[in-house]
Amino acid sequence: MNDVAFIVATLILFFINGLPFQRWSSLRAREQLLAAPVIGSCVLSVSTTILYVFGFSPTIAVVLVSVASATLVAFRLSLGWTGAVFNNVRFRSVDFVTTACFAVVLSAVVLPHIVGRENFAVFQANPFDTFNYLSMAVGYATHSYNELPNPNLSDNATLLQAAAALFARPTVSILYAGIYRILGTDFLSHAYDFLGALQINLFFSFLYLTRSLFSTRSTATTVASGSFAIGFFGQHLFDINSWSELLAVPMAIVLLVEFTRLLTLVGTRAGQSSATCYRLGEYGKRSCRQPSAVQRSLPQDLSIPTRKLHRYLSSPVAARFCQRS
């Protein structure tokens, strides 16, 4: 049961850190919230790594960023009670298909650890990368950024691995070093569960993509997303203990959706947008033959960073730059 609790708590932590970057007044707010755990993992991993470089321990960094995100969420909720945020949000019913599929994905992820315990978790398929990432996590949890390059620590293999990877790909280990000390008991017991949370992010990100493409086929998109997360590709990433890729692939999928929406907006302003782009941008209900309707106002279902980037690309400066290019 501790394994399930750790995975769910990690996803909640991701969700809280991703909420401040969502448009809550969207007409499709439920679909927008699917990307919150993925965006939250991105926010936590980047900010935790930066704070670690500036001398904060990973645990303190995770706490600080999470408290800041929770404060922003609470502030936006306080505005919501007055009708300033939740004007168009309607959660009329629970999406039982999505909930059931999430339960299936969660069970498929956590059951091998419950049955096989730590021996299975460590020696599952690629113990070499497991020991590498765990050594990095222990090193970052116990030593600061300035302490690791110390030559006096070279006789410790664990710290040597952490120091060697400090300028390569330390982000996912720094994130785990901060999370396991908050939610778990030790670094070995919950490494598998941490990867399980990242694998479930594959489910959320792919569901976010497919719901944007096929908004009227909720059952099919949910089943396809579950298959993607626990099918060959998702399970292969998990089995070879590719921590960094498990963290990065969901971010890439969500970024693809947001970037395509941005291209749709820019193309629409120029009158050059296809029906497929409209669908991926979630504008299918507004006829693709009427781009002027989109030109009059910025869609409400875009994330905040995408809206800001769109405003810049729509500016005269960006237009002159594109003409020169």
The 8 nearest C-alpha neighbors of each residue, nearest first, counted from 0:
[[1, 2, 3, 4, 113, 5, 109, 6],
 [0, 2, 4, 3, 5, 183, 6, 189],
 [3, 1, 5, 0, 4, 192, 6, 109],
 [2, 4, 6, 0, 5, 1, 7, 109],
 [3, 5, 1, 7, 2, 6, 8, 0],
 [4, 6, 8, 2, 3, 7, 9, 1],
 [7, 5, 9, 3, 196, 8, 4, 192],
 [6, 8, 10, 4, 9, 5, 3, 11],
 [9, 7, 11, 5, 10, 6, 4, 12],
 [10, 8, 12, 6, 11, 7, 5, 13],
 [9, 11, 13, 7, 12, 8, 14, 36],
 [12, 10, 14, 8, 13, 9, 15, 7],
 [11, 13, 9, 15, 10, 14, 8, 16],
 [14, 12, 39, 36, 10, 40, 16, 11],
 [15, 13, 36, 11, 17, 35, 12, 16],
 [16, 14, 12, 18, 17, 13, 11, 69],
 [17, 15, 39, 68, 13, 14, 18, 65],
 [39, 16, 18, 35, 38, 14, 15, 19],
 [17, 19, 20, 21, 15, 35, 16, 14],
 [20, 18, 21, 17, 72, 71, 68, 16],
 [19, 21, 18, 17, 303, 302, 22, 304],
 [22, 20, 302, 18, 19, 23, 303, 31],
 [21, 23, 302, 24, 25, 300, 301, 303],
 [24, 22, 25, 28, 21, 85, 84, 88],
 [23, 25, 85, 87, 84, 22, 88, 86],
 [26, 24, 300, 28, 299, 27, 23, 22],
 [25, 27, 87, 28, 88, 24, 300, 299],
 [28, 26, 25, 29, 30, 31, 300, 88],
 [27, 29, 31, 25, 30, 26, 23, 88],
 [30, 28, 32, 31, 27, 33, 90, 88],
 [31, 29, 33, 32, 28, 27, 207, 210],
 [30, 32, 28, 33, 29, 34, 27, 21],
 [33, 31, 35, 34, 29, 30, 28, 21],
 [34, 32, 31, 30, 203, 35, 207, 29],
 [33, 35, 32, 37, 36, 31, 204, 38],
 [34, 36, 17, 32, 38, 14, 37, 18],
 [37, 35, 14, 13, 39, 38, 34, 17],
 [38, 36, 40, 39, 34, 35, 200, 250],
 [37, 39, 17, 41, 35, 40, 36, 34],
 [17, 38, 40, 13, 16, 36, 42, 41],
 [39, 41, 13, 43, 37, 38, 42, 44],
 [40, 42, 38, 44, 39, 43, 45, 37],
 [43, 41, 39, 40, 45, 44, 46, 38],
 [44, 42, 40, 46, 41, 45, 47, 39],
 [43, 45, 41, 47, 174, 42, 46, 40],
 [46, 44, 48, 42, 47, 43, 41, 49],
 [45, 47, 49, 43, 48, 44, 42, 50],
 [48, 46, 50, 60, 44, 49, 45, 43],
 [47, 49, 51, 45, 46, 50, 170, 44],
 [50, 48, 46, 52, 51, 47, 45, 53],
 [49, 51, 53, 47, 52, 55, 48, 60],
 [52, 50, 55, 48, 54, 53, 49, 56],
 [53, 51, 49, 50, 54, 144, 48, 55],
 [54, 52, 50, 51, 55, 49, 144, 48],
 [53, 55, 51, 52, 143, 144, 50, 56],
 [56, 54, 51, 50, 60, 53, 59, 57],
 [55, 57, 59, 58, 51, 60, 54, 143],
 [58, 56, 177, 60, 59, 176, 51, 173],
 [59, 57, 177, 61, 60, 56, 62, 178],
 [58, 60, 62, 56, 61, 57, 63, 55],
 [59, 61, 57, 63, 47, 58, 62, 55],
 [62, 60, 58, 64, 59, 63, 177, 65],
 [61, 63, 59, 65, 60, 64, 66, 58],
 [64, 62, 60, 66, 65, 61, 59, 67],
 [63, 65, 67, 61, 66, 62, 60, 68],
 [66, 64, 68, 62, 67, 63, 16, 61],
 [65, 67, 69, 63, 68, 64, 62, 70],
 [66, 68, 64, 70, 65, 69, 63, 71],
 [69, 67, 65, 71, 16, 70, 66, 64],
 [68, 70, 72, 66, 71, 67, 65, 73],
 [69, 71, 73, 67, 68, 72, 66, 74],
 [70, 72, 74, 68, 69, 73, 75, 19],
 [71, 73, 69, 75, 70, 74, 19, 76],
 [74, 72, 76, 70, 71, 75, 69, 77],
 [75, 73, 71, 77, 76, 72, 70, 78],
 [74, 76, 78, 72, 77, 73, 79, 71],
 [77, 75, 79, 73, 78, 74, 72, 80],
 [78, 76, 74, 79, 75, 80, 73, 81],
 [79, 77, 75, 76, 80, 81, 83, 84],
 [80, 78, 84, 76, 82, 81, 83, 77],
 [79, 81, 82, 78, 77, 76, 83, 85],
 [82, 80, 79, 78, 83, 77, 84, 85],
 [83, 81, 79, 80, 86, 84, 85, 78],
 [84, 82, 79, 81, 78, 85, 86, 80],
 [85, 83, 79, 24, 82, 86, 78, 23],
 [84, 86, 24, 88, 79, 87, 82, 83],
 [85, 87, 82, 84, 88, 24, 83, 79],
 [86, 88, 24, 85, 26, 25, 89, 84],
 [89, 87, 85, 24, 86, 26, 28, 25],
 [90, 88, 91, 87, 26, 28, 85, 29],
 [91, 89, 92, 88, 29, 93, 28, 94],
 [92, 90, 89, 93, 88, 94, 29, 28],
 [93, 91, 90, 94, 95, 89, 29, 96],
 [92, 94, 95, 91, 90, 98, 97, 96],
 [93, 95, 97, 96, 98, 92, 99, 217],
 [94, 96, 98, 97, 93, 99, 100, 92],
 [97, 95, 99, 98, 94, 100, 218, 221],
 [96, 98, 100, 99, 95, 94, 101, 221],
 [97, 99, 95, 101, 96, 100, 94, 102],
 [100, 98, 102, 96, 101, 97, 95, 103],
 [99, 101, 103, 97, 102, 98, 96, 104],
 [100, 102, 98, 104, 99, 103, 97, 105],
 [103, 101, 105, 99, 100, 104, 106, 98],
 [102, 104, 100, 106, 101, 105, 107, 99],
 [105, 103, 101, 107, 106, 102, 108, 100],
 [106, 104, 102, 108, 103, 107, 101, 109],
 [107, 105, 103, 109, 108, 104, 110, 102],
 [106, 108, 104, 105, 110, 109, 103, 229],
 [107, 109, 105, 106, 195, 110, 104, 111],
 [108, 110, 106, 112, 111, 107, 105, 113],
 [109, 111, 113, 112, 106, 107, 108, 114],
 [112, 110, 114, 113, 109, 115, 108, 107],
 [113, 111, 116, 115, 110, 114, 109, 120],
 [114, 112, 110, 111, 116, 115, 109, 2],
 [113, 115, 111, 112, 116, 110, 119, 109],
 [114, 116, 119, 112, 111, 113, 118, 117],
 [117, 115, 112, 113, 119, 118, 114, 120],
 [118, 116, 120, 119, 121, 188, 115, 112],
 [119, 117, 121, 120, 116, 122, 115, 123],
 [118, 120, 115, 123, 122, 117, 121, 116],
 [119, 121, 117, 123, 118, 122, 191, 112],
 [122, 120, 118, 119, 123, 126, 117, 129],
 [123, 121, 126, 119, 120, 124, 118, 125],
 [122, 124, 119, 120, 121, 125, 238, 126],
 [125, 123, 238, 239, 122, 126, 240, 121],
 [124, 126, 239, 127, 128, 240, 123, 122],
 [127, 125, 129, 122, 128, 121, 130, 124],
 [126, 128, 129, 130, 125, 131, 122, 132],
 [129, 127, 131, 130, 126, 125, 132, 240],
 [128, 130, 126, 127, 132, 131, 133, 240],
 [129, 131, 133, 127, 128, 132, 134, 126],
 [130, 132, 128, 134, 129, 133, 135, 127],
 [131, 133, 135, 129, 134, 130, 172, 128],
 [132, 134, 136, 130, 135, 131, 129, 137],
 [135, 133, 157, 131, 137, 132, 136, 130],
 [134, 136, 161, 132, 138, 133, 137, 172],
 [137, 135, 172, 176, 133, 139, 138, 134],
 [138, 136, 140, 134, 135, 139, 141, 133],
 [137, 139, 135, 158, 161, 141, 136, 140],
 [138, 140, 136, 142, 137, 141, 173, 135],
 [141, 139, 137, 176, 138, 142, 136, 57],
 [142, 140, 138, 139, 137, 143, 56, 136],
 [143, 141, 139, 138, 146, 140, 147, 144],
 [142, 144, 146, 145, 54, 139, 147, 56],
 [143, 145, 52, 146, 147, 54, 51, 142],
 [146, 144, 143, 147, 148, 54, 149, 52],
 [145, 147, 143, 149, 144, 148, 142, 152],
 [146, 148, 162, 149, 145, 144, 142, 143],
 [147, 149, 146, 162, 150, 145, 152, 144],
 [148, 150, 147, 151, 146, 152, 153, 145],
 [151, 149, 152, 153, 148, 147, 154, 146],
 [152, 150, 149, 153, 154, 148, 155, 147],
 [151, 153, 150, 154, 155, 149, 158, 159],
 [152, 154, 150, 155, 151, 159, 156, 158],
 [155, 153, 152, 156, 151, 159, 158, 150],
 [156, 154, 153, 158, 157, 152, 159, 160],
 [155, 157, 159, 158, 160, 154, 153, 134],
 [158, 156, 134, 160, 159, 155, 161, 138],
 [157, 159, 161, 138, 160, 155, 156, 162],
 [158, 160, 156, 162, 157, 161, 153, 155],
 [161, 159, 163, 157, 158, 162, 135, 156],
 [160, 162, 135, 158, 164, 138, 159, 163],
 [161, 163, 165, 159, 147, 160, 164, 148],
 [164, 162, 160, 161, 165, 159, 166, 167],
 [165, 163, 167, 161, 166, 162, 169, 168],
 [164, 166, 162, 169, 163, 167, 161, 168],
 [165, 167, 164, 168, 169, 163, 162, 161],
 [166, 168, 164, 165, 169, 163, 170, 162],
 [169, 167, 170, 164, 166, 165, 171, 243],
 [168, 170, 165, 172, 171, 164, 173, 167],
 [171, 169, 173, 172, 168, 48, 44, 174],
 [170, 172, 174, 173, 243, 169, 175, 242],
 [173, 171, 136, 175, 174, 170, 169, 135],
 [172, 174, 176, 170, 171, 175, 136, 169],
 [173, 175, 171, 177, 172, 176, 44, 170],
 [174, 176, 178, 172, 177, 173, 179, 171],
 [177, 175, 136, 173, 140, 174, 178, 179],
 [176, 178, 58, 57, 174, 175, 61, 179],
 [179, 177, 175, 181, 180, 176, 182, 174],
 [178, 180, 183, 182, 181, 176, 175, 177],
 [181, 179, 178, 183, 182, 177, 58, 184],
 [182, 180, 178, 179, 183, 58, 177, 184],
 [183, 181, 179, 180, 178, 5, 184, 8],
 [184, 182, 179, 180, 181, 185, 189, 5],
 [183, 185, 180, 179, 186, 182, 188, 189],
 [186, 184, 187, 188, 183, 179, 180, 189],
 [185, 187, 188, 189, 179, 190, 184, 137],
 [188, 186, 185, 189, 190, 117, 133, 121],
 [187, 189, 186, 185, 190, 117, 184, 191],
 [188, 190, 192, 191, 187, 193, 186, 183],
 [189, 191, 193, 192, 187, 188, 186, 194],
 [192, 190, 194, 189, 193, 120, 195, 112],
 [193, 191, 195, 189, 194, 190, 6, 2],
 [192, 194, 190, 196, 195, 191, 189, 6],
 [195, 193, 197, 191, 192, 196, 198, 190],
 [194, 196, 192, 198, 193, 197, 108, 191],
 [197, 195, 199, 193, 6, 198, 194, 10],
 [196, 198, 200, 194, 195, 199, 245, 246],
 [199, 197, 195, 201, 200, 196, 194, 228],
 [198, 200, 202, 196, 201, 197, 195, 228],
 [199, 201, 197, 203, 198, 202, 37, 204],
 [200, 202, 249, 199, 198, 204, 228, 203],
 [201, 203, 228, 199, 200, 224, 205, 204],
 [204, 202, 200, 206, 201, 33, 205, 207],
 [205, 203, 207, 201, 249, 206, 202, 253],
 [204, 206, 208, 207, 224, 202, 203, 201],
 [207, 205, 203, 209, 224, 208, 204, 210],
 [206, 208, 204, 205, 210, 209, 33, 203],
 [209, 207, 205, 211, 206, 210, 256, 204],
 [210, 208, 212, 206, 211, 220, 207, 213],
 [211, 209, 214, 213, 207, 212, 208, 206],
 [210, 212, 279, 208, 209, 281, 214, 213],
 [211, 213, 279, 209, 210, 278, 214, 208],
 [214, 212, 210, 215, 216, 211, 209, 220],
 [213, 215, 210, 216, 211, 212, 217, 209],
 [216, 214, 213, 217, 210, 218, 212, 220],
 [217, 215, 219, 213, 214, 218, 220, 210],
 [216, 218, 220, 219, 215, 221, 214, 210],
 [219, 217, 221, 220, 216, 222, 96, 97],
 [218, 220, 222, 221, 216, 217, 223, 224],
 [219, 221, 223, 217, 218, 222, 209, 224],
 [222, 220, 224, 218, 223, 219, 217, 97],
 [221, 223, 225, 219, 224, 220, 226, 218],
 [224, 222, 226, 220, 221, 225, 219, 227],
 [225, 223, 227, 221, 206, 202, 226, 205],
 [224, 226, 222, 228, 227, 223, 202, 221],
 [227, 225, 230, 223, 224, 229, 228, 222],
 [226, 228, 224, 230, 225, 229, 223, 233],
 [229, 227, 233, 202, 225, 201, 226, 230],
 [230, 228, 233, 234, 226, 227, 225, 104],
 [231, 229, 226, 227, 228, 233, 232, 234],
 [230, 232, 234, 235, 233, 229, 227, 228],
 [233, 231, 235, 234, 230, 236, 227, 228],
 [234, 232, 228, 236, 229, 235, 231, 230],
 [233, 235, 237, 231, 229, 236, 232, 230],
 [236, 234, 238, 232, 237, 233, 231, 239],
 [237, 235, 233, 234, 241, 239, 238, 240],
 [236, 238, 234, 240, 235, 239, 241, 233],
 [239, 237, 235, 240, 124, 236, 234, 123],
 [238, 240, 125, 241, 236, 237, 124, 235],
 [241, 239, 237, 238, 242, 128, 125, 129],
 [240, 242, 244, 236, 239, 243, 245, 237],
 [241, 243, 245, 244, 240, 246, 171, 194],
 [242, 244, 246, 245, 241, 171, 247, 168],
 [245, 243, 247, 246, 241, 242, 248, 236],
 [246, 244, 242, 243, 247, 248, 197, 241],
 [245, 247, 243, 244, 197, 248, 242, 249],
 [246, 248, 244, 250, 245, 249, 243, 251],
 [247, 249, 251, 250, 244, 245, 246, 252],
 [250, 248, 201, 252, 204, 251, 247, 200],
 [251, 249, 247, 253, 248, 252, 37, 254],
 [250, 252, 254, 248, 249, 253, 255, 247],
 [253, 251, 255, 249, 254, 250, 204, 248],
 [254, 252, 256, 250, 255, 251, 204, 257],
 [253, 255, 251, 257, 252, 256, 258, 250],
 [256, 254, 252, 258, 253, 257, 259, 251],
 [257, 255, 253, 259, 254, 258, 208, 260],
 [256, 258, 254, 260, 259, 255, 261, 253],
 [259, 257, 261, 255, 260, 256, 254, 262],
 [260, 258, 262, 256, 261, 257, 255, 263],
 [261, 259, 280, 263, 257, 258, 262, 256],
 [260, 262, 258, 264, 259, 263, 309, 265],
 [263, 261, 259, 265, 260, 264, 266, 258],
 [264, 262, 260, 266, 261, 265, 276, 267],
 [263, 265, 267, 261, 262, 266, 268, 260],
 [264, 266, 262, 268, 267, 263, 261, 269],
 [267, 265, 271, 263, 272, 269, 268, 264],
 [266, 268, 270, 264, 272, 269, 265, 271],
 [267, 269, 265, 266, 270, 294, 264, 290],
 [268, 270, 266, 267, 271, 265, 272, 264],
 [271, 269, 267, 268, 266, 272, 290, 291],
 [272, 270, 266, 269, 267, 273, 268, 263],
 [273, 271, 266, 267, 263, 270, 276, 274],
 [272, 274, 276, 275, 277, 271, 287, 263],
 [273, 275, 277, 276, 287, 278, 272, 283],
 [276, 274, 278, 277, 273, 279, 212, 272],
 [277, 275, 279, 273, 278, 274, 263, 280],
 [276, 278, 282, 280, 274, 275, 279, 283],
 [277, 279, 283, 281, 275, 280, 276, 212],
 [280, 278, 212, 276, 211, 281, 277, 275],
 [279, 281, 260, 277, 278, 282, 276, 263],
 [282, 280, 278, 279, 283, 211, 277, 212],
 [281, 283, 277, 285, 284, 280, 278, 279],
 [284, 282, 278, 285, 281, 277, 286, 287],
 [283, 285, 282, 286, 281, 287, 278, 277],
 [284, 286, 283, 282, 287, 289, 292, 293],
 [287, 285, 288, 289, 284, 283, 282, 290],
 [288, 286, 289, 274, 290, 285, 277, 283],
 [287, 289, 286, 290, 274, 285, 291, 273],
 [288, 290, 291, 287, 286, 292, 285, 293],
 [291, 289, 292, 293, 267, 288, 294, 287],
 [290, 292, 294, 293, 289, 295, 268, 267],
 [293, 291, 290, 294, 295, 289, 296, 285],
 [294, 292, 291, 290, 295, 296, 297, 298],
 [293, 295, 291, 292, 296, 268, 290, 267],
 [294, 296, 293, 292, 291, 297, 290, 268],
 [297, 295, 294, 293, 298, 292, 299, 291],
 [296, 298, 299, 293, 295, 294, 306, 264],
 [299, 297, 300, 296, 301, 293, 25, 282],
 [298, 300, 25, 301, 297, 24, 22, 26],
 [301, 299, 25, 298, 22, 27, 302, 26],
 [302, 300, 299, 306, 305, 303, 298, 22],
 [301, 303, 21, 305, 22, 304, 20, 306],
 [302, 304, 306, 305, 20, 307, 301, 21],
 [305, 303, 307, 306, 302, 308, 20, 301],
 [306, 304, 308, 302, 303, 307, 309, 301],
 [307, 305, 309, 303, 308, 304, 301, 310],
 [308, 306, 310, 304, 309, 305, 303, 311],
 [309, 307, 305, 311, 310, 306, 304, 312],
 [308, 310, 306, 312, 311, 307, 313, 305],
 [311, 309, 313, 307, 308, 312, 306, 314],
 [310, 312, 308, 314, 309, 313, 307, 317],
 [313, 311, 309, 317, 314, 310, 308, 318],
 [312, 314, 310, 311, 309, 317, 315, 318],
 [313, 315, 311, 316, 312, 317, 318, 310],
 [316, 314, 318, 317, 319, 313, 312, 320],
 [317, 315, 319, 314, 318, 320, 312, 311],
 [316, 318, 320, 312, 314, 319, 315, 321],
 [317, 319, 315, 321, 320, 316, 322, 314],
 [320, 318, 322, 316, 321, 317, 315, 323],
 [319, 321, 317, 323, 318, 322, 324, 316],
 [322, 320, 324, 318, 323, 319, 317, 316],
 [321, 323, 319, 324, 320, 318, 317, 316],
 [322, 324, 320, 321, 319, 318, 317, 316],
 [323, 321, 322, 320, 319, 318, 317, 316]]
